């Protein structure tokens, strides 16, 4: 097994935070600029990982045949990452719940070969984050947020009947997009996982869309 250089995954001590509010519910998004100390090394590591097809492996993900992506679960010491995201959760989003078990945090790299039109989704964890590791200024990639047109809902509990009722019958045309947070290289977007959202991209470069992702409690 190839030994992982833990120093690759160091994050900057002076990360600049910007808090935005979006939608009718004034939901908070945290933008953390210049996240990795050496994003080129992280990207190089991610490009050479072993990936699995998440759609086939877990039978989960987007309802779009045009969207194809691969996932790698980061296997190294992630305590410093967990501390950072716990800080965002408790000090910026003011979440006081006591979920401090590091095993409840998942860190992945995701590589997209194509992104098609799709129904917005919610995540199984309360919070999620994405950090782009590829692309150019011409690539308009981002995370878009939506509301359900019929009710005006912008989020839903991802683990009960409300989610099942919505996603068992709704299609893309039943939602309206109200915000797009465009991605920037080595910049983390941290948001509540129960907001209706999806990935959007006008991908022009020859590189595949490569991101670091975090799913946290």
Secondary structure, DSSP 8 states (H G I E B T S, - for coil): -----GGGG-B-TT-EEEEEEETTTTEEEEEEES-BTTHHHHHHHHHTS--EEHHHHHS-S-S-TT-EEEEEE--S--HHHHHHHHHIIIIIS--------GGG-EEEEEEEEE------B--SSSEEEEEE-S--TT-EEEEEEEEETTT---B--TTSHHHHHHHTT--GGGEEEEEEEE--TT-EEEEETTB-EEEEEE--SSS-EEEEEEEE-
